[in-house]
Amino acid sequence: MSGAGVWWQQLGLVMAGGALGAGLRFLVGDAMLRQFGAGFPWGTLTVNLVGAFVAGYVMIWLQSRGGAALYWRAFLIVGIVGGLTTFSSMMLESLLFVRADRGAMVPVYLGISLAGGMLLVWAGARVAEAWR
């Protein structure tokens, strides 16, 4: 298949995965809001941490997929995980903390997001390596 054909296939997979990821983000955010209320952005934190683990896991899983890895990466990492996780929402929620005179929550939220995300992307890769 030509390079352009592969590119279009990847684009279609990214778009389909992105729609699924965005839908999952909405469902998780809604469930967390109903469960815990609006005092802290639990939904965004959850999808970012879960997405970090999944990205680490899938990165290792793809190493044994040969030529198909190109398509799986487009669908799973760029599409689903990209649609699920949400850096821009995390930044907006940090600004909203500041504007609501809750600026002390910003380093807590960003610290948990960044440290937890780094730990979970590492953990996902380790689990995938152990299961290979």
C-alpha positions in Angstrom: 0.0 0.0 0.0 1.2 3.5 -0.8 2.4 5.9 1.9 -0.6 8.0 1.5 -2.9 5.0 1.9 -1.2 4.0 5.1 -1.5 7.7 6.4 -5.2 7.8 5.7 -5.8 4.5 7.4 -3.9 5.8 10.5 -5.9 9.0 10.4 -9.1 7.0 10.4 -7.9 4.9 13.3 -6.8 8.0 15.3 -10.2 9.6 14.7 -12.2 6.5 15.7 -10.0 6.0 18.8 -10.3 9.6 19.7 -14.0 9.4 19.7 -14.0 6.4 21.9 -11.5 8.0 24.3 -13.5 11.3 24.5 -16.6 9.3 25.2 -14.8 7.4 28.0 -13.5 10.7 29.4 -17.1 12.0 29.5 -18.3 8.9 31.2 -15.5 8.8 33.8 -15.9 12.6 34.5 -19.6 12.3 34.9 -19.3 9.3 37.3 -16.7 11.0 39.4 -18.7 14.2 39.6 -21.8 12.3 40.8 -19.7 10.3 43.2 -17.5 13.0 44.7 -19.0 16.3 43.8 -17.3 19.4 42.1 -14.8 20.3 44.9 -11.9 18.7 43.1 -11.4 17.6 39.4 -11.4 13.9 40.2 -12.5 12.9 36.7 -9.6 14.7 34.9 -7.2 13.3 37.5 -8.5 9.8 37.0 -8.4 9.8 33.2 -4.9 11.3 33.2 -3.5 8.7 35.7 -5.3 5.8 34.0 -4.1 7.1 30.6 -0.5 7.2 31.8 -0.6 3.6 32.9 -2.3 2.5 29.7 0.2 4.4 27.5 3.2 2.8 29.3 1.6 -0.7 29.0 0.6 -0.3 25.3 4.1 1.1 24.4 5.7 -2.2 25.6 2.8 -4.4 24.2 3.4 -2.8 20.7 7.0 -3.8 20.6 6.0 -7.4 19.7 3.4 -6.4 17.1 5.7 -5.9 14.1 4.2 -3.9 11.2 0.8 -3.9 12.8 2.2 -1.7 15.6 1.8 1.3 13.4 -1.9 0.9 13.3 -2.3 -0.2 16.9 -0.3 2.9 18.0 -2.6 5.2 16.0 -5.8 3.7 17.4 -4.8 3.0 21.0 -2.2 5.6 22.0 -2.8 8.6 19.8 -6.6 7.9 19.4 -8.1 6.4 22.6 -5.5 7.5 25.1 -5.2 10.9 23.4 -9.0 11.3 23.5 -9.2 10.0 27.1 -6.5 12.1 28.7 -6.7 15.9 28.9 -3.8 18.2 29.7 -5.8 21.3 28.6 -8.6 20.5 31.1 -6.0 20.0 33.8 -4.6 23.4 33.1 -8.0 25.0 33.0 -9.0 23.4 36.3 -5.8 24.8 37.8 -6.8 28.3 36.6 -10.2 27.8 38.1 -8.7 26.9 41.5 -6.8 30.2 41.4 -9.8 32.2 40.3 -11.9 30.7 43.1 -9.2 31.7 45.7 -8.2 28.0 46.1 -4.7 28.5 44.6 -3.2 26.3 47.3 -4.8 23.3 45.5 -2.9 23.9 42.3 0.4 22.4 43.4 -1.4 19.5 45.1 -3.4 18.8 41.9 -0.5 19.2 39.5 1.9 17.3 41.8 -0.5 14.3 42.0 -1.1 14.5 38.3 2.6 14.7 37.3 4.1 12.4 39.9 1.2 9.9 39.7 1.3 10.0 35.9 5.1 9.4 35.8 4.8 6.5 38.3 1.9 4.9 36.4 3.4 5.2 32.9 6.5 3.4 34.4 4.2 0.8 36.1 2.3 0.2 32.9 5.6 -0.5 31.0 6.8 -2.8 33.8 3.6 -4.8 33.9 3.7 -5.2 30.1 7.4 -6.3 30.3 6.6 -8.8 33.0 3.6 -10.3 30.9 5.6 -10.6 27.7 
